[in-house]
C-alpha cells in the first residue's frame, strides 16, 4: 500500500486543469438539433442526497466548472432521491426543457437505459458520471472501480495480518443496481479469495446504512462475535451502520470504507474504521463538466479527455476517463483529505476527536 499520496493528488488536480484547457481547443462540429448557435443547456442528474458528497461536492464543482467554460450556460439540476422512476421522469423533463447534454449519475444503470436511448434519439448527448449507465452513452468519467475494491481488500488483509486465517470476515458489497458495486466486489474478491474465509456476504439495496446495520447484526448472531476478524464495507455509508452494530456487540475489528466521508475520517481517528478510499471529487467533476460543454458546443472529445474505452452492461463501447483512487488511513489524513481541501482540521477535530487528532498529528 505504498503510494506518493501528495504527488498523486497534485497530479490529478493538474490533469483536470489541463484537460479543461485542451478540450476547449477541439475542432468544432455541427451542434445538436435542439441547440441554437453558441447556446449551452446542460441537465445535471444526480442520484440522491443521503450521501453527503452529491450536494456538498459534486453538484457545486460541476456547476462551477461549466460556468467557467461557458459563462452563459443554462444548468438544470435534478436529484432523484434514490428513485429510478423519478430519475426517468427527470430525463423526460430535461428533454422537454431542451437540454443538449445530460450529465447522468444513474440510480439504476439498467432501468435508465430506455431514457438514455430516448435522449439519443432526440439528439441529446449523455455523459455518464461516476456510474456507467446502460444504453448509447457518449462519454463516461469515474474512478477505476475495480482498483477501489483491490485497494480495500489489500488494506483489510494488511490490517488482519496473522489473524486472517484465524476467523471469518463479513462482506457488504453495496447496491445490486449500481454497476460500480459489482466492480468493487470483483476487485475485493480478487484480493481476498483464498486468503480469508468469508463467513457472510451481502448486497445492500440503495446503499442503505440501516440495512447494513441489520445485516451486520444478523452476521454476528449467525457467526458468533468471537469468530469475526474483519469486515469489508464497500463504502462509508454502509460502514457507519456496520460500525454501530459492531460497537453494540462489543467488537472492534478492521473495517473498510470508501468516499472519505467526514464521519468515516473521524471513525478512522478513533480506530473503529481502518481505511477509506478517497476519490477526489473535483478532478472527476471538472472532467464531466468539460465533456458536457464540449459536446454541447458540438466539439469532438479529445483523446486526452477520453483516453480509454469501456464496455457498458448493455454492450456499448463508451469513450472513458478513469481516475486513480487513494487509500486514506490514520497516518495520512493530513496529506490527503485536509491537503486536498475536502475538510479542514477544525471540521474533523471537534471536541470528541481532539485527543485522537493530536495523536495523529492533526493540529
C-alpha positions in Angstrom: 0.0 0.0 0.0 2.9 2.3 -0.8 2.0 5.5 -2.7 3.2 9.0 -3.0 -0.1 10.4 -2.0 0.8 14.1 -2.2 2.1 13.7 -5.7 -1.0 11.7 -6.8 -3.4 14.3 -5.6 -1.4 17.1 -7.2 -1.2 15.1 -10.5 -5.0 14.5 -10.5 -5.7 18.2 -10.0 -3.2 19.3 -12.7 -4.6 16.7 -15.1 -8.2 18.1 -14.6 -7.0 21.6 -15.2 -5.0 20.7 -18.3 -8.0 18.7 -19.6 -10.2 21.8 -19.4 -7.7 23.8 -21.5 -7.1 21.0 -24.0 -10.7 20.2 -24.6 -11.7 23.8 -25.3 -9.4 23.9 -28.2 -11.0 21.0 -30.1 -12.3 21.4 -33.6 -16.0 22.5 -33.8 -18.5 20.1 -35.2 -22.2 20.6 -36.0 -24.4 21.1 -32.9 -27.4 19.1 -31.8 -30.8 19.7 -33.5 -32.2 21.5 -30.4 -29.3 23.9 -29.9 -29.0 27.4 -31.1 -25.6 28.7 -32.2 -23.5 29.2 -29.1 -26.2 28.1 -26.7 -25.2 25.7 -23.9 -28.0 23.9 -22.0 -26.9 21.1 -19.6 -29.0 18.9 -17.4 -27.3 17.6 -14.3 -29.0 14.5 -12.9 -27.6 13.2 -9.5 -29.0 10.0 -7.8 -29.6 11.0 -4.2 -28.7 13.4 -1.4 -28.4 11.0 1.5 -24.7 10.6 0.7 -23.1 13.9 1.6 -20.8 14.1 -1.5 -23.5 14.9 -4.1 -24.8 18.2 -2.7 -21.6 19.3 -0.9 -19.1 18.5 -3.6 -20.3 17.0 -6.9 -23.0 19.5 -7.7 -21.1 22.7 -6.9 -17.9 21.6 -8.6 -19.7 20.6 -11.8 -21.7 23.7 -11.9 -18.6 25.9 -11.2 -16.6 24.3 -14.0 -19.5 24.5 -16.5 -19.8 28.3 -15.8 -16.0 28.7 -16.1 -16.1 27.1 -19.5 -19.4 28.6 -20.7 -20.4 31.6 -18.5 -23.9 31.9 -20.1 -24.7 28.2 -19.8 -28.1 27.1 -18.6 -27.8 24.4 -16.0 -30.9 22.5 -14.9 -30.4 20.4 -11.8 -32.3 17.3 -10.8 -31.9 14.9 -7.8 -33.7 11.6 -8.0 -33.8 11.0 -4.2 -32.8 7.3 -4.8 -35.8 6.7 -7.1 -35.1 5.1 -10.5 -38.6 6.0 -11.6 -38.1 9.7 -10.5 -34.9 9.8 -12.5 -36.6 8.5 -15.6 -39.2 11.3 -15.3 -36.4 13.8 -14.8 -34.8 12.8 -18.0 -38.1 13.4 -19.8 -38.2 16.9 -18.1 -34.7 17.6 -19.2 -35.5 16.7 -22.8 -38.6 18.9 -22.7 -36.5 21.8 -21.5 -34.2 21.4 -24.4 -31.1 20.3 -22.5 -28.5 19.4 -25.1 -26.3 17.3 -22.8 -27.2 15.3 -19.7 -24.6 14.6 -17.0 -26.2 11.5 -15.6 -25.3 9.6 -12.4 -27.8 6.7 -12.6 -29.8 5.4 -9.7 -30.2 2.2 -11.6 -27.9 1.7 -14.5 -30.1 -0.9 -16.2 -33.5 0.7 -15.8 -32.3 4.1 -17.1 -31.3 2.5 -20.4 -34.6 3.4 -22.1 -34.2 7.0 -21.0 -30.7 7.1 -22.4 -32.0 5.7 -25.7 -34.7 8.4 -25.7 -32.1 11.1 -25.2 -30.0 9.7 -28.0 -33.0 9.5 -30.4 -33.6 13.2 -29.6 -30.0 14.1 -30.5 -29.1 14.8 -26.8 -25.7 13.6 -25.6 -25.3 11.7 -22.3 -22.2 11.9 -20.1 -22.3 9.0 -17.6 -20.9 10.4 -14.3 -19.4 8.1 -11.7 -21.7 5.2 -12.7 -21.8 3.8 -16.2 -25.4 3.8 -17.4 -26.6 1.3 -20.0 -27.6 2.5 -23.4 -25.9 4.7 -26.0 -23.8 6.8 -23.6 -21.5 9.3 -25.3 -18.8 9.6 -22.6 -18.0 8.3 -19.1 -15.9 9.6 -16.2 -15.3 7.8 -13.0 -12.6 6.2 -10.9 -11.1 2.8 -11.5 -13.7 0.9 -9.5 -12.1 -2.5 -9.7 -9.0 -0.8 -8.3 -11.0 0.6 -5.5 -12.1 -3.0 -4.4 -8.5 -4.2 -4.8 -7.2 -1.4 -2.5 -9.9 -2.1 0.0 -9.2 -5.8 0.0 -5.4 -5.3 0.4 -5.9 -2.8 3.2 -8.2 -5.3 5.0 -5.6 -8.1 4.6 -2.8 -5.8 5.8 -4.8 -4.9 8.9 -5.7 -8.5 9.7 -2.1 -9.7 9.5 -1.8 -13.2 11.1 -5.5 -13.1 12.1 -6.6 -13.6 8.5 -6.5 -17.3 8.9 -7.9 -17.4 12.4 -11.5 -16.4 11.8 -14.0 -15.2 9.3 -14.8 -11.9 7.6 -18.2 -10.4 6.6 -18.6 -8.6 3.2 -21.0 -5.8 2.5 -20.9 -5.1 -1.2 -23.4 -2.3 -1.9 -26.4 -1.9 -4.1 -27.0 -4.6 -6.7 -28.4 -1.9 -9.1 -25.1 0.1 -9.0 -22.6 -1.2 -11.6 -19.8 0.2 -9.5 -20.7 -2.0 -6.6 -20.2 -5.1 -8.8 -16.7 -3.8 -9.8 -15.8 -3.0 -6.1 -16.9 -6.5 -5.2 -14.9 -8.2 -8.0 -11.8 -6.2 -7.1 -12.1 -7.1 -3.5 -12.7 -10.8 -4.2 -9.6 -10.9 -6.4 -7.5 -10.0 -3.4 -9.4 -11.7 -0.6 -10.4 -15.1 -2.1 -8.1 -17.8 -0.8 -6.6 -15.6 1.9 -9.6 -15.3 4.2 -12.8 -17.2 4.9 -15.9 -15.2 4.1 -18.5 -16.1 6.7 -21.3 -13.9 5.4 -21.7 -11.8 2.3 -24.4 -9.3 1.5 -25.5 -6.9 -1.2 -27.2 -3.9 0.3 -30.0 -2.2 -1.7 -29.7 1.5 -2.1 -26.5 1.6 -0.1 -28.7 1.9 3.0 -26.8 2.2 6.3 -29.8 0.9 8.2 -29.9 -2.3 6.1 -26.1 -2.7 6.6 -26.6 -2.4 10.3 -29.3 -5.1 10.3 -27.2 -7.3 8.0 -24.2 -7.0 10.3 -26.2 -7.7 13.4 -27.5 -10.9 11.7 -24.0 -11.9 10.8 -22.8 -11.5 14.3 -25.7 -13.7 15.6 -25.0 -16.3 12.9 -21.2 -16.5 13.1 -20.6 -15.6 16.8 -18.8 -12.4 17.8 -15.6 -14.1 18.6 -15.3 -15.7 15.1 -15.4 -12.4 13.1 -12.0 -10.9 12.5 -12.8 -8.2 9.9 -15.4 -6.6 7.8 -15.3 -5.5 4.2 -17.6 -2.5 3.6 -17.8 -1.1 0.1 -18.4 2.5 1.3 -18.5 4.7 4.3 -22.3 4.9 4.5 -22.5 1.2 5.0 -19.5 1.3 7.3 -21.5 3.7 9.6 -24.3 1.2 10.1 -21.8 -1.6 10.4 -19.7 0.2 13.0 -22.8 0.8 15.1 -23.7 -2.9 15.1 -20.1 -3.9 15.9 -20.0 -1.4 18.8 -23.3 -2.8 20.2 -21.8 -6.3 20.2 -18.5 -5.2 21.8 -16.5 -6.0 18.6 -13.6 -3.9 17.2 -12.1 -5.4 14.1 -10.7 -3.9 10.9 -13.4 -2.2 8.7 -13.0 -0.7 5.3 -14.9 2.1 3.5 -15.0 4.5 0.6 -15.8 8.1 -0.2 -13.8 9.8 2.6 -16.9 11.0 4.4 -16.3 13.2 7.4 -17.7 10.6 9.9 -15.5 7.9 8.4 -12.4 10.1 8.9 -13.4 10.5 12.5 -14.0 6.8 12.9 -10.5 6.2 11.5 -9.1 8.5 14.1 -10.9 6.6 16.9 -9.9 3.3 15.5 -13.4 2.0 14.7 -12.8 2.1 10.9 -9.4 1.2 9.4 -9.4 2.9 6.0 -11.5 4.7 3.5 -10.9 5.3 -0.2 -10.6 8.9 -1.4 -11.7 9.7 -4.9 -11.1 13.4 -5.2 -14.4 14.9 -6.4 -13.0 18.0 -8.2 -11.0 16.2 -10.9 -14.0 13.9 -11.7 -16.4 16.8 -11.7 -14.2 19.0 -13.8 -13.8 16.3 -16.5 -17.6 15.7 -16.6 -18.3 19.4 -17.0 -15.6 19.7 -19.7 -17.1 16.7 -21.6 -20.6 18.2 -21.3 -19.6 21.7 -22.5 -17.6 20.3 -25.4 -20.5 18.1 -26.5 -23.0 20.9 -26.2 -20.7 23.1 -28.3 -20.5 20.3 -31.0 -16.9 19.5 -30.4 -15.3 16.1 -30.7 -13.9 14.9 -27.4 -10.1 14.8 -27.4 -8.0 11.7 -26.6 -6.7 13.5 -23.6 -10.2 13.8 -22.3 -11.3 10.2 -23.1 -8.1 8.1 -23.3 -9.9 4.8 -22.7 -12.8 2.8 -24.0 -15.1 0.7 -21.7 -18.0 -1.6 -22.3 -21.3 -0.9 -20.6 -23.7 -3.5 -19.2 -25.7 -3.3 -22.4 -22.7 -3.9 -24.6 -21.9 -0.3 -25.9 -18.3 0.8 -26.3 -18.0 4.1 -24.4 -15.2 6.6 -24.5 -14.0 7.0 -20.9 -11.7 8.6 -18.4 -10.9 6.5 -15.3 -9.1 8.2 -12.4 -6.9 6.6 -9.7 -8.3 6.2 -6.2 -6.3 6.9 -3.0 -6.2 5.0 0.3 -6.7 7.1 3.4 -5.7 5.8 6.8 -4.9 7.3 10.2 -1.3 8.2 9.2 -2.1 10.2 6.0 -5.3 12.1 6.8 -3.4 15.4 6.8 -1.7 14.7 3.4 -5.0 13.6 1.8 -8.4 14.9 2.8 -7.0 18.0 4.6 -4.4 18.9 1.9 -7.0 18.4 -0.9 -9.4 20.8 0.9 -12.1 18.2 1.5 -12.2 19.1 5.2 -10.4 21.5 7.5 -8.7 20.3 10.7 -11.4 22.2 12.6 -14.1 20.3 10.9 -12.5 17.0 11.7 -11.2 17.7 15.1 -14.3 18.6 17.1 -14.0 18.1 20.9 -14.9 14.4 20.7 -12.0 13.7 18.4 -9.5 16.3 19.8 -7.3 13.7 21.6 -7.3 11.3 18.6 -6.4 14.2 16.3 -3.5 15.3 18.4 -2.2 11.7 18.5 -2.5 11.6 14.6 -0.6 14.9 14.3 -3.7 16.9 13.2 -3.4 20.2 15.0 
